């Protein structure tokens, strides 16, 4: 399988030259995700990774890739790689912009030349495929469906299968004999896919078995998957309590991606009690911008089920961590594997989040964030 992956990547390097005329020239770092997700992207990533499953088909996933800011050939052994940083874009699928933020983070953290492999995958839509005249083998999803781990269109694999394929590549010790750490980080829509994948994803297990530490960084998502029907409310003391929501959402508020009922095919027969127990053991950092408080933000999930989780993202993130803490009091301990960090003064902006002191601490394990909160209040 690794040989097939390497051959496909080798072919994609040549195919990249065909994409050059289409690459965007505007690389502004702002990532507020305020425009429509139905608009075609400005650039398609310049590598292709094969994603093949027995039950859910196959296809090629576009991605950007660099080593310490320089081009890298993943068909050859990479003994200098000690850290893999995988950055997930938001709802606009603007992987080029997020890739630049990742490159800036490597530089700002002082990690240039220290063996950091940056991978930025891209989950395209049908609009993107049509605009760039991409072949049928390139994976594409319905609007924002990749955030929930849904299958690609035309019987393709899940977005979670695609993440599995990335992590399987990294777990190949012939290519990455000295890899020590893998960090998967997503902002906004990327934070959504990252939170769900941290719950149900399987790809990290192969890395852990290979002796690689895996961390998940979840930044400013619009919603989270709850393990029970309760949702947050504020009590008169200013703390979160949890009860059945006042709005029933026609009985659908507790369906996946907001709850555990009717999950995507990727989950299969996995038991969510076991998945929750495993999730607790995973190294997870919830990264919240303290100014991400706009209840009318154009990219905020305003569905009935989304609003059951709270009025804006900062509220929703604090509430979710409190929910998990009440279900699992051990999360209040300083040594807990899951952490809640605030990024002071930052709104819904992926570049500011990832390149903040707390963002860099999460991505590169540069100590604890000084705004760490164990018992958050609204």
Buried (B, 14 or more C-beta within 10 A) or exposed (E): EEEEBBEBBEBBBEEBEEBEEBBEEEBEBEBBBEEEBEEBBBBBBBBBBBBBBEEBBBBBBBBBBBBBBEEBEBBEBBEBBBBBBBBBBBBBBBBBBBBBBBBBBBEBBEBEEEBBBBBBBBBBBBBBBEBBEBEEEBBBBEEBBBBBBBBBBEEBBBBBBBBBBBBBBBBBEEBBEEBEBBBBBBBBBBBBBBBBBBBBBBBBBBBBEBEBBBBBBBBBBBBBBBBBBBBBBBEEEEEBBBEBBEEEBEEBBBBBBBBBEEBBBBBEEBEBEEBBEBBBEBBBBBBBBBBBBBEEBEBBBEBBBBBBBBEBBBBBBBBBBBBBBBBBEEBEEEEBBBBBBBBEEBBBBBBBBBBBBBBBBBBBBBEEBEBBBEEBEB
